[in-house]
Amino acid sequence: MFKRNYRKNIGLMAGVEFFAFLGITSFWILFLS
């Protein structure tokens, strides 16, 4: 299932997780401040 585009999927998932983490963190900073 993930054998063909293994590297592409890993990069995409890492990017999505990174941006999601960034968005949640910035949201919490704005919400708490």
Buried (B, 14 or more C-beta within 10 A) or exposed (E): EEEEEEEEEEEEEEEEEEEEEEEEEEEEEEEEE
